[in-house]
Amino acid sequence: MNQIRTFFVVICISFLAGCAEFRTVTEQDWPSESAGLTPELALLYREVAISSSALHSLDGYADIWIKTPRRQERVYSNIQLKRSEDMRIIISAGILGWPVADMLFRTDSLFVHDMLNNRLLVGRNTPDNMEKILGMRSGYEFLSDALFGVVRLQEPLRAIESVKTGAGKVSYTIRTASGKQEVLVDPLTKTIEALQVYDRSERLVIEMHFRRFMTSRVAGASVTLPREIELALYDQRLEGNGAHEMVIVYDERQLNPEGFTIRYRVPEKARVVNLDRVGILPWM
């Protein structure tokens, strides 16, 4: 009996210790040695730019940590995503992991079943409404790519302003219509490990880090994606006028699962509320 009691206590302590862990965005080292855009580095840029083109859907389970100047939360989620189409996130919270929200994101609209209060929140897909739901002021396409763990490099080679190398990494500084981007690449694995986005005043507004890469076969090709994704937004319009951080760690996921569809059932008896008229939702 004493052994059973001791075992139970150890399990409880281990479980509570795991629950107490809170993840935040970590620092990333960048190369500092200037280098020219050689043919080899130009080819690397092209290869990295098209590396995620075969990905179109994802079904997975992940822990998500969110930290803002006014709150910090950890939730567990089922993430279902069809790139450039719909995205569904089912959020569970608390020690027992009860579902508290079922959310459907479309390119132009949002549907959120708030299970805690049995209401259906409906609204436009805007950065303001994204912040109410997830604590992150983000556009839909950017959030979709972040959950995949990919970066869209759409600028041509002539947009590259500088290249730096060091510690086995390569970074590209790329001029964009809204400012500039800095992309950190591992030339051996041809993966993007970090991204920094600057506005026209050269203020850092977005930072992303990708960790613990795993390789899968997708459409007959090898695709390497991170299991851990770190995202930080630095925007003066954000609540609290400080950084909003999100860390996503996948337990498991399927890429391009065969016959995959997103089925979202609108609750029949829930009270319908205009999302544009509410504040931060209760699970955040």
N, C-alpha and C positions, 0 to 999 in steps of 0.2 A: 504493500500500500504506500509506504514511504517513497519507494522508487517511482511509482506512478505519479504521486503528488509532486515529486521533484521534477520529473519529466514535464508535467503540465506547466509548472512554474517557469521552467527554462523556455518552453515553447512560447508562453505568453510574453516573457521578457524579450525574446528575439523578435516576436511579432510587433510589439510596441516600439522597439528600437528601429525596426524598418519603417514604421509609420512616422517616426520622428524625423527621419532623414529629409532634408529639403535641398533641392538642387537649384543652383543659380548659374547664370552665364559666367564662364571662365575667360581668362585672358588668352589671347592668341599672339604668337610671335610671327613677325613678318620679315621677309628678306630686306636687306638694306644695300646690297651691292648692285649698282646700275649695270644694265646689259642692253645690248641692241636687240632689235627684233630680227633675229636670224631666221633663215628658212626653217630650221628645226623648231624654233619657238613659235613661229607662225603656224606650222602644221599642228603643233600641240594645241594651240588655241582653237583651230578648226575642229580637231577631234573632240575636244572637251565640249565645244558648243553643240555638237550633234549627239553627244553620248546618251542623252535622256529622251531622244525623239521616239524611241520604241515604247516608252511607258505611257499607258493611257488609263489604267485603273489600279486601285489598291483597296485591300480589305485587311485591316489589322487591328491590334489591341496595343494601347500605349498608356504609360503614365505621363501626365502633363503637370508641370509645376508652373505657376504663374505668380510673378512678383511685380507689384507696382508700389509707388510711394505710400499708398494707403491700405494695401492688403497683400496677403500672400496665401495662396491656396494650392493644394495638390488634389487632383482628380484622376480617376481612371476612365478610359474612354475606348469605345469601339469606333474606329475611323473608317468610313466607306467613302471612296472618292473616285469619280470619273473625271479625268482631266478636261478642263474647259467646258464641263457640263455641270453635274450636280455633286454635292458633297453632303454626307450625313455624319453627324457625330452624336453618339449616345454617351452621356456623361453619368458616371456613378461617383458617389462620394460617401464619406464616412468609413468607419472601421468595417462595417458589413458590406460595403460596396453596393448599396441600393441605388437603382437608377433614379436620377433626379431630373433629367432633361433629355429630350429627343429632338434634335435640331436638323433641319434640312436647309442647306444653302444652295440657292440657284444664282446664276450670274446677275439677276436683277431683283431677286426677292429672298426673304428669309421666313421660315416657319419654325417656331420654337414651342414645343409642348413642355410647359413648366409643370412637372408632375407634383411638385411640392404644393402648388396652389391650384392645380387642375384648371389651368388656363392655356389657351393657344395664342401666342404672340405672333403677329403677322406684320411684316414691314418691308421696306426697301433694303436692298443689299448695299449699305453705305458704310464708310469707315466709322461713323458715329455709332451705328447699330452694331457693328462688329465689336466695338469696344464694350458696349453694354452686355453682349453675350459672352465674350471670351476674355475681356480685360485687355485686349490688344486692338489698337486703332490700325486697321489693315484693310487693304483692298482685297477683293476676292481672289484674283489671279495670284497675287503674291502669297496669300495664305495657303492656297492650293499647292503651289510649288514648295512652300516651306514644309508642309506636311508630307509631301513626297520625299523631301530631302534633295531637291534639285534646284539649279539656278539656270534661268534662261539667258543665254548670251546671244543676243540678236544683232549686236553692232558688228559692222564689218571690220576687217583688219585695219583699214585706214583710220578707225576711231581710236586705236591704241596709241596713247600718248607716251608711255614709257613702260619698260620692263625691268624688273629687279630679280636677282637670284641670291640664294644663300641657304645653307643648311639643307640642301637637297630639295628646295622648293623654288617655285617660280611665281611671281606676282605680276599681274597686268593692270595698268591704270588705263581706264577706258572712258572716253568722253561720251556722254549721252545727252539727250535732248533736255533732261531735267538737272544735269550736273555732271557727276562722274561716278564711276564704280572702280573699286579695287578688288581683284579676284585672286585668291591664293590657290595654286594648283600643285598637286604632287605629280611630277612628270613620269614617275615610274608606273603608278596606277591609273594615271589620266583621270583623276578625280578632283573636284573642287572641294577644298577643305575650309574655305572661309570667303565671306563676301562683306565688303563695306560699301555703303551707298552714301554719297554726299550730294547736297543740294547745290544750287548755282552759287551760293555764298561760301561753298566748301565747308559747310557744317555737316558733321556726321549725323545721319538720320536713321540708318538701319545697319545692323551688324548681325551676321549669321555665321555660326561655326558648325561644322559637320564632323562627327566622331564615330569610331568603331564601325568601320565599313565592312560590309558583307557582299559577296558576289553571288548573283543568281542568274539562271538562264531564263531569258525572256525573248520570245519570238525567234528562237534559234541563236541568240547572241548573248554574250555575257554582259550583265549590267551590275555595276557596283554602286550600292547606296548605303548611306549611314544609318545606323540604328539609333544614334543619338543626334538630336538637332537642337541647337541653341539659337535663340532669336532675341534681339534687343532692339527696341524702337526708342529713338531719342527725338521727340517731337514736342515743341512748346505747346501744342494744342492738347496734349495728353493730360488726362486727369492727374493733378498733383504736380504738373510741370516737371516731371522727372522720367527716368527710364522705365519702360515697361518691358519685362523679361518673360520669356516662355522657354521652357526646356521640355522637349519631347523625347521619350525613350520607349522604343517599340519592344514589346515582349515577343510578338510574332506578327507576321504580315504575309499576305499573298500578293504578288504582282501580276497584273493582267489575268486574274482568275477566269477560267473558261465559263461562259454563260453568266457572267456577273451582271447583276442589275441592282439598282438602289430602289428599295420599296419603302416608301414612307406613308404610313397610315395616319390620316388626319383624325384626331380623337373626336368622337361624335358629341359628347356631353361637356366638353371643355368650354369655358367662357372665352370668347374671342376678344383680344385686346390689341390695339394698335401699338406696335413696337416703338414707333416714333415718339410715343407719349410716356414711356416708362424710363426708369433709371437703370442703374446696374442691377442685374438679375441676381437672385439669392444664392446660387451656387458659386458666384464669384465674389 
